[in-house]
Amino acid sequence: MNAKTAVNDLALRRLAARVAKRLRAAGETLVTAESCTGGFIAKVLTDLPGSSDWFERGWITYSNAAKQAELGVEPKALARHGAVSEAVALAMVRGALEHSVADHAVAVTGIAGPAGGSPSKPIGLVWIAWGYRREGRNRVYATGYRFSGGRDTVRRWTVVAALKGLLES
C-alpha cells in the first residue's frame, strides 16, 4: 500500500458499506479508538445512512493523556513502548471494548507525518488493533504497517487497512 495507488472517497465508502452490511446482518455493533487518523475511520463509517444501527461510538485519543484517561492505557506501556506500538494499539482496543457494549472495536496509532518520525519509528508506521467479543471473552490482535506517501495518503491507507481487518475478523 503506497502513494502510487490512490485511495479515493468512493473506495472508502464502498469498503465502509461492506463493513456496515456485515455488522447489520449479524446484529452487531462497532466502536473506534483513533489517534493518527483523528476520527477518519468513524467519519467514513458514519457517513453511511443508518450507521446508528451498528456504530456505537468513537474515541479520538490523540494525546497520551487521552489514551490513559479515556481508554485506560497504562502509563507504563506508553513509557516502555511509546504511543506508536503494538502494545499501545492492543491496550487501546481493549479499552474501547471495556468502555463500551460494542461487539467489535478497532484502534489505530501511528505517525502520519510529515514530522514526528525517527529511525526506529519512521513516518508511515501505523499499528492497527482489532478486537471482538466472543463467548464472553474479548479477543484482540494487532498488525503493524508501513505506509508511504504524505499525511493524507498514510491516513487513507490506515482507514482501508482498518476496515479490511474488520471484514476479516
N, C-alpha and C positions, 0 to 999 in steps of 0.2 A: 504494500500500500504506500503510494508515494505521490508526490506533487504532479507527476506526469499524468495521472489518472484523476481527473476532477470528480468531485462528488457534488452534484447539484441538488437543489432543493427537492426536485421531483424524485430523485433516487432516495433521498432521506424519507420523504413522505411515503413512498411505496414500501420501504422497509419497515417504517413505523406501523403502517397499515397491516402488515403481516403479523407483527407483534400483537397489535390490538385484536386481530381476528383470533389468534391463538388464545390470548387471555380471556376474551369474551366467550369463546367456545368452551373453555374449561371452567368458567365462572370464577376466575382467579384475579388477583389484584397485584399491583406493582408499586414500588417506591424507588426513588433515585436518591443517591448521595453523590454530589458532584463537586469537584474542585476545579481543575483546569478547564472544564467545559462551561463553567459558570451558569448552569441551568439549561444548556443547549439540548441535552437529551430530553429533559422534561418538556421543553418548548416544542420539540419535534413531535413528541407523543401527544401533548395536549392541544396541538393544532388540529387534531382529528376530532370531528364531531362525535359526541358520545363518549369521550375519553373519561368522563366522570364515572362511568360504569366500571372501569377497571384500573384507573390511575388514582392511587390514594393520596400521595404527597411526594414532594421532593425537597431535599435539603441542598443548599449551596453553602458548602463549608470550605470556603477559600482559605481561611487562615487556620493555623494550627490550633488557636484558641477555640475557634468554631468547631473544629473536628472533635476536640475534647468535650466542649460543653454540650453540643447537640447530638453527637454520636457516641460519646463515651470512649473515644480513642485515648489510650493511656499515654501520659507524657513520656513514660519510659520507651514506648515504641517509637514515638517521634524522635526522641533524643538518640536512640540507638540506631534506627534505620533511616530516619529522615521522612519527610512527608511523602516524597515520591518513592514508594517502596511497596513490595508485595505485602509486607506485614501491616502497613497502614491501610492499604486498599482492603485487605481482609477485615481489619478492625472496623473500617467504615461500613462495609456491607453487613457485618454482624450487628453493628449499632443500628443500622437502618431497619433491619428485621426486628431487633429487640424493642425499638421505639415505635413500632407500627404494628398493624394487624395484617399487613400485606403478605401474600403468598410468595412473591418474588421481589428481589432487590438487585440493583446494580449500583456499583460505586466506581468512581474514577478519580485518579490523582496523577498529575503529570506536569511536564514542563512544555508548554505550548510555544514559548518564545515570544519575542525574539531574544530576550535576555533570560538569565537565570540558570543556564546550563553550566555544567562542569565536565571535566574529563570522565568522571565516574557516572555522572548523571547528565547526559547531553540533552540539548533541546530536541524535542520529539519523543523523549522517553515517557511512556504512559503505562500505568498499571490499572487494569480493569478487574474488578471482582464481581462475581455474581453469587447470589445466594437464594435459597428457596427452602420452604418448609415442607418436610415430608415425614410422615409417620411421627409427628410430634417433635421432630428434631430439625434444627437449622443446619443446612449443608451449604458450605461455601467453598469457592475455589477462585483462583486469580491467574491472570496471564499478563505478562509484560510485552509491550510493543515498542517499536522504534519507528515512528513516522517521520517522513521527510517533508520539507516544504515550509511555508510560512505559518504563522499563528492560526489563521482561519483554516488552512488545509489540515494541520495537525488536529484541530478541534473537530472538523468534519469527519476525518477518518476515525477519530475516537468514538464519535457517535455511531458510525457504521459498525465498528467492532463491538461496541456495547450492545447494540440492537441484535446483531447476528448471534452474539453469545446468548442473549435471551431466547432466541429461537432454537438454540441447541440445548438449552438446559431442560 
